[in-house]
Amino acid sequence: MTQQGGSTGLTPRHILRLTNQKRAPDWVQSLISTIASLLSLFVCVWLCVFDRLNKLEDTLATIAQLERSMQRLRQWLVEMEHVINKPLVFQHCDFVEIEQHICRQQVT
């Protein structure tokens, strides 16, 4: 008869019989079960942390984009204030046209 199972001379049937005979005590099985459930809980919490981290990164990217947009808006407003605050200069104007402009500004 040939030996199976490597250099130890154990057959698969013999290994199966040994594993059935040498079952771990109940407290070891309980410990393994507890460790498995804690590991499962840890993985779940870890995934939640990663989800929140991704949401925070998205929020920070959105805030950065909003700040850039606000800066462009501020620059545009400064440019518009410069344009609006320039005095009107008339090179050729008569009294009637000046009166019309004054009336138009008083109405608005």
DSSP file (Angstrom, degrees, kcal/mol; ACC not computed):
  #  RESIDUE AA STRUCTURE BP1 BP2  ACC     N-H-->O    O-->H-N    N-H-->O    O-->H-N    TCO  KAPPA ALPHA  PHI   PSI    X-CA   Y-CA   Z-CA
    1    1 A M              0   0    0      0, 0.0     2,-0.2     0, 0.0     0, 0.0   0.000 360.0 360.0 360.0 135.9    0.0    0.0    0.0
    2    2 A T        -     0   0    0      1,-0.1     2,-0.4     0, 0.0     0, 0.0  -0.554 360.0-116.6 -88.5 153.0    1.4    3.5   -0.9
    3    3 A Q        -     0   0    0     -2,-0.2     2,-0.3     8,-0.0     3,-0.2  -0.705  28.9-167.8 -90.1 138.6    1.4    6.3    1.5
    4    4 A Q        +     0   0    0     -2,-0.4     5,-0.0     5,-0.2     0, 0.0  -0.847  58.8  54.8-118.3 158.6   -0.6    9.4    0.8
    5    5 A G  S >  S-     0   0    0     -2,-0.3     3,-0.6     4,-0.1     5,-0.3   0.677 105.6 -83.8  94.9  18.7   -0.4   12.8    2.5
    6    6 A G  G >  S-     0   0    0      1,-0.2     3,-0.9    -3,-0.2    -3,-0.0  -0.512  83.9 -25.0  91.2-154.3    3.2   13.6    2.1
    7    7 A S  G 3  S+     0   0    0      1,-0.2    -1,-0.2    -2,-0.2    -2,-0.0   0.575 121.8  72.9 -79.0 -10.6    6.2   12.5    4.2
    8    8 A T  G <  S-     0   0    0     -3,-0.6    -1,-0.2     2,-0.1    -2,-0.1   0.700  97.5-128.5 -79.4 -18.4    4.2   12.0    7.4
    9    9 A G    <   +     0   0    0     -3,-0.9     2,-0.4     1,-0.3    -5,-0.2   0.662  58.1 143.3  81.3  16.1    2.5    8.9    6.1
   10   10 A L        -     0   0    0     -5,-0.3    -1,-0.3    -7,-0.1    -2,-0.1  -0.763  40.7-144.9 -93.4 132.0   -1.0   10.1    6.9
   11   11 A T     >  -     0   0    0     -2,-0.4     4,-2.5    -3,-0.1     5,-0.2  -0.540  27.8-110.1 -86.6 159.8   -3.8    9.2    4.5
   12   12 A P  H  > S+     0   0    0      0, 0.0     4,-2.2     0, 0.0     5,-0.2   0.877 121.4  52.6 -57.8 -36.1   -6.7   11.6    3.9
   13   13 A R  H  > S+     0   0    0      2,-0.2     4,-2.1     1,-0.2     5,-0.1   0.896 109.2  49.3 -66.2 -38.7   -9.0    9.2    5.8
   14   14 A H  H  > S+     0   0    0      2,-0.2     4,-2.2     1,-0.2    -1,-0.2   0.902 110.3  50.3 -66.1 -41.8   -6.6    9.2    8.8
   15   15 A I  H  X S+     0   0    0     -4,-2.5     4,-2.4     1,-0.2    -2,-0.2   0.906 110.2  50.6 -63.1 -41.5   -6.3   13.0    8.8
   16   16 A L  H  X S+     0   0    0     -4,-2.2     4,-1.8     1,-0.2    -1,-0.2   0.903 109.9  49.9 -63.1 -41.3  -10.1   13.3    8.8
   17   17 A R  H  X S+     0   0    0     -4,-2.1     4,-1.9     1,-0.2    -1,-0.2   0.892 111.1  50.0 -64.9 -39.4  -10.4   10.9   11.7
   18   18 A L  H  X S+     0   0    0     -4,-2.2     4,-2.3     1,-0.2    -2,-0.2   0.896 109.0  50.8 -67.0 -39.8   -7.8   12.9   13.6
   19   19 A T  H  < S+     0   0    0     -4,-2.4    -1,-0.2     1,-0.2    -2,-0.2   0.864 110.8  49.1 -68.1 -33.2   -9.6   16.2   13.0
   20   20 A N  H >< S+     0   0    0     -4,-1.8     3,-0.7    -5,-0.2    -1,-0.2   0.876 113.9  46.2 -71.1 -36.0  -12.9   14.7   14.3
   21   21 A Q  H 3< S+     0   0    0     -4,-1.9     2,-0.2     1,-0.2    -2,-0.2   0.848 113.0  49.4 -73.6 -33.8  -11.2   13.3   17.4
   22   22 A K  T 3< S+     0   0    0     -4,-2.3    -1,-0.2    -5,-0.1    -2,-0.1  -0.258  76.3 161.4-104.6  45.8   -9.3   16.5   18.2
   23   23 A R    <   -     0   0    0     -3,-0.7     3,-0.1    -2,-0.2    -3,-0.1  -0.343  46.9-102.9 -62.3 146.3  -12.2   19.0   17.9
   24   24 A A        -     0   0    0      1,-0.1    -1,-0.1     2,-0.1     5,-0.1  -0.386  42.8 -97.7 -68.9 148.6  -11.5   22.3   19.6
   25   25 A P    >>  -     0   0    0      0, 0.0     4,-1.9     0, 0.0     3,-0.6  -0.182  36.7-104.4 -61.3 162.5  -13.2   22.8   23.0
   26   26 A D  H 3> S+     0   0    0      1,-0.2     4,-2.7     2,-0.2     5,-0.2   0.849 119.7  57.5 -60.4 -36.6  -16.4   24.8   23.0
   27   27 A W  H 3> S+     0   0    0      1,-0.2     4,-2.2     2,-0.2    -1,-0.2   0.846 106.2  50.0 -67.1 -30.7  -14.7   27.9   24.4
   28   28 A V  H <> S+     0   0    0     -3,-0.6     4,-2.8     2,-0.2    -1,-0.2   0.911 111.2  48.4 -70.8 -42.0  -12.3   28.0   21.4
   29   29 A Q  H  X S+     0   0    0     -4,-1.9     4,-2.4     2,-0.2    -2,-0.2   0.908 112.6  49.0 -62.2 -40.8  -15.3   27.7   19.1
   30   30 A S  H  X S+     0   0    0     -4,-2.7     4,-2.5     2,-0.2    -2,-0.2   0.900 111.1  49.8 -63.8 -41.1  -17.0   30.5   20.9
   31   31 A L  H  X S+     0   0    0     -4,-2.2     4,-2.7     2,-0.2    -2,-0.2   0.913 110.6  49.6 -64.5 -42.7  -13.9   32.6   20.8
   32   32 A I  H  X S+     0   0    0     -4,-2.8     4,-2.4     2,-0.2    -2,-0.2   0.912 111.8  49.0 -62.2 -42.2  -13.6   32.0   17.0
   33   33 A S  H  X S+     0   0    0     -4,-2.4     4,-2.3     2,-0.2    -2,-0.2   0.909 112.0  48.5 -63.8 -42.3  -17.2   32.9   16.5
   34   34 A T  H  X S+     0   0    0     -4,-2.5     4,-2.6     2,-0.2    -2,-0.2   0.918 111.8  49.0 -64.5 -43.5  -16.8   36.1   18.6
   35   35 A I  H  X S+     0   0    0     -4,-2.7     4,-2.6     1,-0.2    -2,-0.2   0.906 111.0  50.9 -62.8 -41.3  -13.7   37.1   16.7
   36   36 A A  H  X S+     0   0    0     -4,-2.4     4,-2.3     2,-0.2    -2,-0.2   0.914 111.7  46.4 -63.9 -42.5  -15.5   36.5   13.4
   37   37 A S  H  X S+     0   0    0     -4,-2.3     4,-2.4     2,-0.2    -2,-0.2   0.894 113.5  49.1 -68.2 -37.9  -18.4   38.6   14.4
   38   38 A L  H  X S+     0   0    0     -4,-2.6     4,-2.7     2,-0.2    -2,-0.2   0.896 110.9  50.5 -66.2 -38.9  -16.1   41.4   15.6
   39   39 A L  H  X S+     0   0    0     -4,-2.6     4,-2.4     2,-0.2    -2,-0.2   0.908 110.3  49.7 -63.8 -41.2  -14.2   41.2   12.4
   40   40 A S  H  X S+     0   0    0     -4,-2.3     4,-2.2     2,-0.2    -2,-0.2   0.918 112.0  48.0 -62.3 -43.8  -17.4   41.5   10.5
   41   41 A L  H  X S+     0   0    0     -4,-2.4     4,-2.7     2,-0.2    -2,-0.2   0.905 110.6  52.0 -63.4 -41.6  -18.4   44.5   12.6
   42   42 A F  H  X S+     0   0    0     -4,-2.7     4,-2.9     1,-0.2    -2,-0.2   0.911 108.9  49.8 -61.1 -43.7  -15.0   46.1   12.0
   43   43 A V  H  X S+     0   0    0     -4,-2.4     4,-2.4     2,-0.2    -1,-0.2   0.909 111.2  49.6 -62.6 -41.6  -15.3   45.7    8.3
   44   44 A C  H  X S+     0   0    0     -4,-2.2     4,-2.0     2,-0.2    -2,-0.2   0.933 113.5  45.1 -62.8 -46.1  -18.8   47.2    8.3
   45   45 A V  H  X S+     0   0    0     -4,-2.7     4,-2.4     1,-0.2    -2,-0.2   0.908 111.7  53.3 -63.9 -41.2  -17.5   50.2   10.4
   46   46 A W  H  X S+     0   0    0     -4,-2.9     4,-2.3     1,-0.2    -1,-0.2   0.902 108.3  49.7 -61.0 -42.2  -14.5   50.6    8.2
   47   47 A L  H  X S+     0   0    0     -4,-2.4     4,-2.4     2,-0.2    -1,-0.2   0.888 109.9  51.3 -64.6 -38.7  -16.7   50.7    5.1
   48   48 A C  H  X S+     0   0    0     -4,-2.0     4,-2.5     2,-0.2    -2,-0.2   0.904 109.0  51.2 -63.5 -40.4  -18.8   53.4    6.7
   49   49 A V  H  X S+     0   0    0     -4,-2.4     4,-2.5     1,-0.2    -2,-0.2   0.921 110.3  48.8 -62.8 -43.9  -15.7   55.4    7.5
   50   50 A F  H  X S+     0   0    0     -4,-2.3     4,-2.5     2,-0.2    -2,-0.2   0.897 110.3  51.6 -63.4 -39.8  -14.6   55.1    3.9
   51   51 A D  H  X S+     0   0    0     -4,-2.4     4,-2.3     2,-0.2    -2,-0.2   0.934 112.4  45.5 -61.4 -45.3  -18.0   56.2    2.7
   52   52 A R  H  X S+     0   0    0     -4,-2.5     4,-2.7     2,-0.2    -2,-0.2   0.885 110.9  53.5 -66.1 -37.3  -17.9   59.3    5.0
   53   53 A L  H  X S+     0   0    0     -4,-2.5     4,-2.5     2,-0.2    -1,-0.2   0.920 109.3  48.4 -62.3 -43.5  -14.4   60.0    3.9
   54   54 A N  H  X S+     0   0    0     -4,-2.5     4,-2.4     2,-0.2    -2,-0.2   0.905 111.7  49.8 -62.9 -41.2  -15.4   60.0    0.3
   55   55 A K  H  X S+     0   0    0     -4,-2.3     4,-2.6     2,-0.2    -2,-0.2   0.908 111.1  49.4 -64.1 -40.9  -18.4   62.3    1.1
   56   56 A L  H  X S+     0   0    0     -4,-2.7     4,-2.8     2,-0.2    -2,-0.2   0.904 110.2  50.2 -64.7 -40.6  -16.1   64.7    2.9
   57   57 A E  H  X S+     0   0    0     -4,-2.5     4,-2.3     2,-0.2    -2,-0.2   0.912 111.7  48.4 -63.4 -41.4  -13.7   64.8    0.1
   58   58 A D  H  X S+     0   0    0     -4,-2.4     4,-2.4     2,-0.2    -2,-0.2   0.911 112.0  49.8 -62.9 -41.8  -16.5   65.5   -2.4
   59   59 A T  H  X S+     0   0    0     -4,-2.6     4,-2.6     2,-0.2    -2,-0.2   0.920 110.9  48.7 -63.7 -43.7  -17.8   68.2    0.0
   60   60 A L  H  X S+     0   0    0     -4,-2.8     4,-2.4     1,-0.2    -1,-0.2   0.888 111.1  50.2 -64.2 -38.5  -14.3   69.8    0.2
   61   61 A A  H  X S+     0   0    0     -4,-2.3     4,-2.2     2,-0.2    -1,-0.2   0.904 111.5  48.9 -65.1 -40.1  -14.0   69.7   -3.6
   62   62 A T  H  X S+     0   0    0     -4,-2.4     4,-2.5     2,-0.2    -2,-0.2   0.904 111.1  49.7 -65.2 -41.3  -17.4   71.4   -3.9
   63   63 A I  H  X S+     0   0    0     -4,-2.6     4,-2.6     2,-0.2    -2,-0.2   0.906 109.8  51.0 -64.6 -41.2  -16.4   74.0   -1.4
   64   64 A A  H  X S+     0   0    0     -4,-2.4     4,-2.1     2,-0.2    -2,-0.2   0.917 111.3  48.2 -62.1 -42.3  -13.2   74.7   -3.2
   65   65 A Q  H  X S+     0   0    0     -4,-2.2     4,-2.4     1,-0.2    -2,-0.2   0.908 111.1  51.0 -63.5 -41.8  -15.1   75.1   -6.5
   66   66 A L  H  X S+     0   0    0     -4,-2.5     4,-2.8     1,-0.2    -2,-0.2   0.903 108.7  51.3 -62.6 -41.6  -17.6   77.4   -4.8
   67   67 A E  H  X S+     0   0    0     -4,-2.6     4,-2.2     2,-0.2    -1,-0.2   0.896 110.1  49.3 -63.4 -39.5  -14.7   79.6   -3.4
   68   68 A R  H  X S+     0   0    0     -4,-2.1     4,-2.2     2,-0.2    -2,-0.2   0.919 112.4  48.2 -64.8 -41.6  -13.2   79.8   -6.9
   69   69 A S  H  X S+     0   0    0     -4,-2.4     4,-2.3     1,-0.2    -2,-0.2   0.908 110.9  50.7 -64.5 -41.4  -16.6   80.8   -8.3
   70   70 A M  H  X S+     0   0    0     -4,-2.8     4,-2.6     2,-0.2    -1,-0.2   0.890 108.7  52.1 -64.0 -38.1  -17.1   83.4   -5.6
   71   71 A Q  H  X S+     0   0    0     -4,-2.2     4,-2.3     2,-0.2    -1,-0.2   0.918 110.0  48.1 -64.0 -43.0  -13.7   84.9   -6.3
   72   72 A R  H  X S+     0   0    0     -4,-2.2     4,-2.4     1,-0.2    -2,-0.2   0.899 111.6  50.9 -63.7 -39.0  -14.5   85.2  -10.0
   73   73 A L  H  X S+     0   0    0     -4,-2.3     4,-2.6     2,-0.2    -2,-0.2   0.908 109.3  50.4 -64.2 -41.9  -17.8   86.8   -9.0
   74   74 A R  H  X S+     0   0    0     -4,-2.6     4,-2.3     2,-0.2    -2,-0.2   0.915 110.7  49.3 -62.0 -42.3  -16.1   89.3   -6.7
   75   75 A Q  H  X S+     0   0    0     -4,-2.3     4,-2.2     1,-0.2    -2,-0.2   0.916 111.2  49.4 -63.0 -42.3  -13.6   90.2   -9.5
   76   76 A W  H  X S+     0   0    0     -4,-2.4     4,-2.5     1,-0.2    -2,-0.2   0.913 109.8  51.4 -63.5 -41.9  -16.5   90.7  -11.9
   77   77 A L  H  X S+     0   0    0     -4,-2.6     4,-2.5     2,-0.2    -1,-0.2   0.895 108.6  51.2 -63.2 -39.8  -18.3   92.9   -9.4
   78   78 A V  H  X S+     0   0    0     -4,-2.3     4,-2.0     2,-0.2    -1,-0.2   0.924 110.8  48.9 -62.2 -43.4  -15.2   95.1   -8.9
   79   79 A E  H  X S+     0   0    0     -4,-2.2     4,-2.1     1,-0.2    -2,-0.2   0.912 111.5  49.2 -62.3 -42.0  -14.9   95.5  -12.7
   80   80 A M  H  X S+     0   0    0     -4,-2.5     4,-2.9     1,-0.2     5,-0.2   0.883 108.1  53.7 -66.1 -38.0  -18.6   96.4  -12.9
   81   81 A E  H  X S+     0   0    0     -4,-2.5     4,-2.5     2,-0.2    -1,-0.2   0.895 108.5  50.5 -62.6 -38.8  -18.3   99.0  -10.1
   82   82 A H  H  X S+     0   0    0     -4,-2.0     4,-0.6     2,-0.2    -2,-0.2   0.928 112.6  46.1 -63.1 -43.9  -15.4  100.6  -12.0
   83   83 A V  H >< S+     0   0    0     -4,-2.1     3,-0.7     1,-0.2    -2,-0.2   0.922 116.0  45.2 -64.9 -43.6  -17.5  100.8  -15.2
   84   84 A I  H 3< S+     0   0    0     -4,-2.9    -2,-0.2     1,-0.2    -1,-0.2   0.869 109.5  54.7 -70.1 -36.3  -20.5  102.1  -13.3
   85   85 A N  H 3< S+     0   0    0     -4,-2.5    -1,-0.2    -5,-0.2    -2,-0.2   0.534  80.3 109.3 -79.8  -4.9  -18.6  104.7  -11.3
   86   86 A K  S << S-     0   0    0     -3,-0.7     2,-0.1    -4,-0.6     3,-0.0  -0.527  75.9-116.8 -69.1 134.5  -17.0  106.3  -14.4
   87   87 A P        -     0   0    0      0, 0.0     2,-0.4     0, 0.0    -1,-0.1  -0.398  27.3-107.3 -71.0 150.0  -18.5  109.8  -14.9
   88   88 A L        -     0   0    0     -2,-0.1     2,-0.5     2,-0.0     0, 0.0  -0.628  34.7-162.2 -76.0 130.7  -20.4  110.4  -18.1
   89   89 A V        -     0   0    0     -2,-0.4     2,-0.5    -3,-0.0    -3,-0.0  -0.970   4.6-165.8-120.3 123.4  -18.4  112.6  -20.5
   90   90 A F        -     0   0    0     -2,-0.5     3,-0.2     1,-0.2    -2,-0.0  -0.929   9.6-175.6-108.9 124.5  -20.2  114.4  -23.3
   91   91 A Q  S    S+     0   0    0     -2,-0.5     2,-0.5     1,-0.3    -1,-0.2   0.895  83.6  19.8 -83.4 -42.6  -18.0  115.9  -26.0
   92   92 A H  S    S+     0   0    0      2,-0.0     2,-0.4     0, 0.0    -1,-0.3  -0.952  84.1 143.1-129.8 112.4  -20.9  117.5  -27.9
   93   93 A C        -     0   0    0     -2,-0.5     2,-0.2    -3,-0.2    -3,-0.0  -0.999  31.8-149.6-150.0 144.2  -24.0  118.1  -25.9
   94   94 A D     >  -     0   0    0     -2,-0.4     4,-1.8     1,-0.1     3,-0.2  -0.637  37.5 -99.2-109.4 174.1  -26.7  120.7  -25.7
   95   95 A F  H  > S+     0   0    0      1,-0.2     4,-2.3    -2,-0.2     5,-0.2   0.849 118.9  55.9 -62.0 -38.6  -28.8  121.8  -22.8
   96   96 A V  H  > S+     0   0    0      1,-0.2     4,-2.0     2,-0.2    -1,-0.2   0.902 107.3  49.0 -64.1 -42.2  -31.9  119.7  -23.9
   97   97 A E  H  > S+     0   0    0      2,-0.2     4,-2.1     1,-0.2    -1,-0.2   0.888 110.3  51.4 -66.5 -38.0  -29.9  116.5  -24.0
   98   98 A I  H  X S+     0   0    0     -4,-1.8     4,-2.3     1,-0.2    -2,-0.2   0.924 109.4  50.3 -63.0 -44.6  -28.4  117.2  -20.5
   99   99 A E  H  X S+     0   0    0     -4,-2.3     4,-2.5     1,-0.2    -2,-0.2   0.880 108.5  52.7 -60.9 -39.2  -31.9  117.8  -19.2
  100  100 A Q  H  X S+     0   0    0     -4,-2.0     4,-2.4     2,-0.2    -1,-0.2   0.911 110.0  47.9 -64.2 -42.6  -33.1  114.5  -20.7
  101  101 A H  H  X S+     0   0    0     -4,-2.1     4,-2.2     2,-0.2    -2,-0.2   0.907 111.9  49.9 -65.1 -41.3  -30.3  112.6  -19.0
  102  102 A I  H  X S+     0   0    0     -4,-2.3     4,-2.1     2,-0.2    -2,-0.2   0.927 112.1  47.5 -63.3 -45.2  -31.0  114.2  -15.7
  103  103 A C  H  X S+     0   0    0     -4,-2.5     4,-1.8     1,-0.2    -2,-0.2   0.906 110.5  52.2 -62.6 -41.6  -34.7  113.4  -15.9
  104  104 A R  H  X S+     0   0    0     -4,-2.4     4,-1.6     1,-0.2    -1,-0.2   0.893 111.3  46.8 -63.1 -40.8  -33.9  109.8  -16.9
  105  105 A Q  H  < S+     0   0    0     -4,-2.2    -1,-0.2     1,-0.2    -2,-0.2   0.853 110.2  52.7 -71.7 -33.7  -31.6  109.3  -13.9
  106  106 A Q  H  < S+     0   0    0     -4,-2.1    -1,-0.2     1,-0.2    -2,-0.2   0.841 108.5  51.3 -70.1 -31.6  -34.1  110.9  -11.5
  107  107 A V  H  <        0   0    0     -4,-1.8    -1,-0.2     1,-0.2    -2,-0.2   0.884 360.0 360.0 -71.3 -39.2  -36.8  108.5  -12.7
  108  108 A T     <        0   0    0     -4,-1.6    -1,-0.2    -5,-0.2    -2,-0.2   0.464 360.0 360.0 -92.2 360.0  -34.7  105.4  -12.2
